[in-house]
Amino acid sequence: MTKLSRLHLDPEHFGHYVNNLWAAFTLMDSKEDIRLLFKDLFTHTEYKMFAKRLEIARRLLQGQTYEEIINALRVTSRTINNVSNILVIHGDGLRKVHSKLQDLEHKYQGKREERQAILERRVRRKAPAETFLANLVTEGVPAANRFIRKKLKQRSAKRTLEG
């Protein structure tokens, strides 16, 4: 755990410093700006600690057990218990962030599903499942004959229209 200096600060000055910290976070315009600020303000260990605590809170709010969280995140039960206590006592900030992250995940999940559906439609148009070989393998010779007759009719109709 990071150690705090033993030199005491004037509470009035400390309040000003905390307000500056909050202002710094809210003034950031992009994820990249925030990443750079975090990189400058926190050590690698502190960065990891914050990320793990947030993920512990999210998993607790999703109903995961201590054992599942320990195995997934490689944290101690004491760390999970500390985060759990924060959620029990107050934890409004963690709950709010969890809710917003869930909303974001649902939004992107929907977009991923839309993109997947578009890709599947494109693939179906380029290589339809009703090909000669697919019919031959799955439905046998009678289905392949129907497919061939259908294609011959289409070609004949096309030639009639062209010629």
CYANA upper distance limits for C-alpha pairs under 8 A (distance plus 0.5 A):
  2 THR  CA     46 GLU  CA      8.24
  9 LEU  CA     13 HIS  CA      7.43
  9 LEU  CA     14 PHE  CA      6.80
 10 ASP  CA     14 PHE  CA      6.70
 11 PRO  CA     15 GLY  CA      6.62
 12 GLU  CA     16 HIS  CA      6.99
 13 HIS  CA     17 TYR  CA      6.80
 14 PHE  CA     18 VAL  CA      6.73
 15 GLY  CA     19 ASN  CA      6.68
 16 HIS  CA     20 ASN  CA      6.74
 17 TYR  CA     21 LEU  CA      6.79
 18 VAL  CA     22 TRP  CA      6.83
 19 ASN  CA     23 ALA  CA      6.58
 20 ASN  CA     24 ALA  CA      6.49
 21 LEU  CA     25 PHE  CA      6.98
 22 TRP  CA     26 THR  CA      6.84
 23 ALA  CA     27 LEU  CA      6.49
 24 ALA  CA     28 MET  CA      7.18
 25 PHE  CA     34 ILE  CA      7.51
 28 MET  CA     33 ASP  CA      6.25
 28 MET  CA     34 ILE  CA      6.45
 29 ASP  CA     33 ASP  CA      7.03
 29 ASP  CA     34 ILE  CA      8.37
 30 SER  CA     34 ILE  CA      6.98
 31 LYS  CA     35 ARG  CA      6.59
 32 GLU  CA     36 LEU  CA      6.72
 33 ASP  CA     37 LEU  CA      6.77
 34 ILE  CA     38 PHE  CA      6.59
 35 ARG  CA     39 LYS  CA      6.58
 36 LEU  CA     40 ASP  CA      6.76
 37 LEU  CA     41 LEU  CA      6.56
 38 PHE  CA     42 PHE  CA      6.16
 38 PHE  CA     47 TYR  CA      7.90
 39 LYS  CA     43 THR  CA      7.61
 39 LYS  CA     44 HIS  CA      8.14
 39 LYS  CA     47 TYR  CA      8.36
 42 PHE  CA     46 GLU  CA      6.22
 42 PHE  CA     47 TYR  CA      6.49
 43 THR  CA     47 TYR  CA      6.64
 44 HIS  CA     48 LYS  CA      6.76
 45 THR  CA     49 MET  CA      6.60
 46 GLU  CA     50 PHE  CA      6.70
 47 TYR  CA     51 ALA  CA      6.82
 48 LYS  CA     52 LYS  CA      6.54
 49 MET  CA     53 ARG  CA      6.57
 50 PHE  CA     54 LEU  CA      6.72
 51 ALA  CA     55 GLU  CA      6.74
 52 LYS  CA     56 ILE  CA      6.47
 52 LYS  CA     73 LEU  CA      7.76
 53 ARG  CA     57 ALA  CA      6.68
 53 ARG  CA     79 THR  CA      8.47
 53 ARG  CA     80 ILE  CA      8.44
 53 ARG  CA     83 VAL  CA      7.20
 54 LEU  CA     58 ARG  CA      6.74
 54 LEU  CA     94 LEU  CA      7.70
 55 GLU  CA     59 ARG  CA      6.61
 56 ILE  CA     60 LEU  CA      6.58
 56 ILE  CA     69 ILE  CA      7.36
 56 ILE  CA     80 ILE  CA      6.96
 56 ILE  CA     83 VAL  CA      7.55
 57 ALA  CA     61 LEU  CA      6.61
 57 ALA  CA     83 VAL  CA      6.75
 57 ALA  CA     84 SER  CA      7.55
 57 ALA  CA     87 LEU  CA      7.98
 57 ALA  CA     94 LEU  CA      7.31
 57 ALA  CA     98 HIS  CA      8.46
 58 ARG  CA     62 GLN  CA      6.68
 58 ARG  CA     94 LEU  CA      8.32
 58 ARG  CA     95 ARG  CA      8.49
 58 ARG  CA     98 HIS  CA      6.31
 59 ARG  CA     63 GLY  CA      6.84
 59 ARG  CA     64 GLN  CA      5.97
 59 ARG  CA     69 ILE  CA      7.60
 60 LEU  CA     64 GLN  CA      5.87
 60 LEU  CA     65 THR  CA      7.61
 60 LEU  CA     84 SER  CA      7.76
 61 LEU  CA     95 ARG  CA      8.29
 61 LEU  CA     98 HIS  CA      8.45
 64 GLN  CA     68 GLU  CA      6.75
 64 GLN  CA     69 ILE  CA      7.27
 65 THR  CA     69 ILE  CA      6.86
 66 TYR  CA     70 ILE  CA      6.51
 66 TYR  CA     77 SER  CA      7.14
 66 TYR  CA     80 ILE  CA      7.45
 67 GLU  CA     71 ASN  CA      6.70
 68 GLU  CA     72 ALA  CA      6.62
 69 ILE  CA     73 LEU  CA      6.29
 69 ILE  CA     74 ARG  CA      8.05
 69 ILE  CA     75 VAL  CA      7.99
 69 ILE  CA     80 ILE  CA      8.49
 70 ILE  CA     74 ARG  CA      5.58
 70 ILE  CA     75 VAL  CA      5.64
 70 ILE  CA     76 THR  CA      6.78
 70 ILE  CA     77 SER  CA      7.41
 71 ASN  CA     75 VAL  CA      8.30
 75 VAL  CA     79 THR  CA      7.08
 75 VAL  CA     80 ILE  CA      7.85
 76 THR  CA     80 ILE  CA      7.08
 77 SER  CA     81 ASN  CA      6.45
 78 ARG  CA     82 ASN  CA      6.65
 79 THR  CA     83 VAL  CA      6.92
 80 ILE  CA     84 SER  CA      6.51
 81 ASN  CA     85 ASN  CA      6.55
 82 ASN  CA     86 ILE  CA      6.92
 83 VAL  CA     87 LEU  CA      6.85
 84 SER  CA     88 VAL  CA      6.73
 85 ASN  CA     89 ILE  CA      6.50
 86 ILE  CA     90 HIS  CA      6.37
 86 ILE  CA     91 GLY  CA      5.85
 87 LEU  CA     91 GLY  CA      4.69
 87 LEU  CA     92 ASP  CA      8.00
 87 LEU  CA     94 LEU  CA      7.96
 87 LEU  CA     95 ARG  CA      8.38
 91 GLY  CA     95 ARG  CA      6.68
 92 ASP  CA     96 LYS  CA      6.56
 93 GLY  CA     97 VAL  CA      6.67
 94 LEU  CA     98 HIS  CA      6.49
 95 ARG  CA     99 SER  CA      6.62
 96 LYS  CA    100 LYS  CA      6.76
 97 VAL  CA    101 LEU  CA      6.53
 98 HIS  CA    102 GLN  CA      6.62
 99 SER  CA    103 ASP  CA      6.76
100 LYS  CA    104 LEU  CA      6.69
101 LEU  CA    105 GLU  CA      6.59
102 GLN  CA    106 HIS  CA      6.65
103 ASP  CA    107 LYS  CA      6.67
104 LEU  CA    108 TYR  CA      6.71
105 GLU  CA    109 GLN  CA      6.38
106 HIS  CA    110 GLY  CA      6.66
107 LYS  CA    111 LYS  CA      6.96
108 TYR  CA    112 ARG  CA      6.54
109 GLN  CA    113 GLU  CA      6.68
110 GLY  CA    114 GLU  CA      6.71
111 LYS  CA    115 ARG  CA      6.70
112 ARG  CA    116 GLN  CA      6.61
113 GLU  CA    117 ALA  CA      6.63
114 GLU  CA    118 ILE  CA      6.78
115 ARG  CA    119 LEU  CA      6.66
116 GLN  CA    120 GLU  CA      6.60
117 ALA  CA    121 ARG  CA      6.69
118 ILE  CA    122 ARG  CA      6.78
119 LEU  CA    123 VAL  CA      6.67
120 GLU  CA    124 ARG  CA      6.59
121 ARG  CA    125 ARG  CA      6.77
122 ARG  CA    126 LYS  CA      6.78
123 VAL  CA    127 ALA  CA      6.48
123 VAL  CA    128 PRO  CA      8.13
124 ARG  CA    128 PRO  CA      5.36
124 ARG  CA    129 ALA  CA      7.55
127 ALA  CA    131 THR  CA      8.47
129 ALA  CA    134 ALA  CA      7.19
130 GLU  CA    134 ALA  CA      6.71
130 GLU  CA    135 ASN  CA      6.74
131 THR  CA    135 ASN  CA      6.64
131 THR  CA    147 PHE  CA      8.41
132 PHE  CA    136 LEU  CA      6.62
132 PHE  CA    144 ALA  CA      6.38
132 PHE  CA    147 PHE  CA      7.16
132 PHE  CA    148 ILE  CA      8.01
133 LEU  CA    137 VAL  CA      6.56
133 LEU  CA    144 ALA  CA      8.24
134 ALA  CA    138 THR  CA      6.49
134 ALA  CA    139 GLU  CA      8.49
135 ASN  CA    139 GLU  CA      5.74
135 ASN  CA    140 GLY  CA      6.93
135 ASN  CA    141 VAL  CA      8.40
135 ASN  CA    143 ALA  CA      6.38
135 ASN  CA    144 ALA  CA      5.95
135 ASN  CA    147 PHE  CA      8.28
136 LEU  CA    140 GLY  CA      5.04
136 LEU  CA    141 VAL  CA      6.12
136 LEU  CA    143 ALA  CA      7.19
136 LEU  CA    144 ALA  CA      5.70
139 GLU  CA    143 ALA  CA      6.15
139 GLU  CA    144 ALA  CA      8.08
140 GLY  CA    144 ALA  CA      7.02
141 VAL  CA    145 ASN  CA      6.62
142 PRO  CA    146 ARG  CA      6.83
143 ALA  CA    147 PHE  CA      6.69
144 ALA  CA    148 ILE  CA      6.68
145 ASN  CA    149 ARG  CA      6.65
146 ARG  CA    150 LYS  CA      6.61
147 PHE  CA    151 LYS  CA      6.75
148 ILE  CA    152 LEU  CA      6.62
149 ARG  CA    153 LYS  CA      6.66
150 LYS  CA    154 GLN  CA      6.75
151 LYS  CA    155 ARG  CA      6.69
152 LEU  CA    156 SER  CA      6.55
153 LYS  CA    157 ALA  CA      6.55
154 GLN  CA    158 LYS  CA      6.59
155 ARG  CA    159 ARG  CA      6.64
156 SER  CA    160 THR  CA      6.68
157 ALA  CA    161 LEU  CA      6.76
158 LYS  CA    162 GLU  CA      6.66
159 ARG  CA    163 GLY  CA      6.29
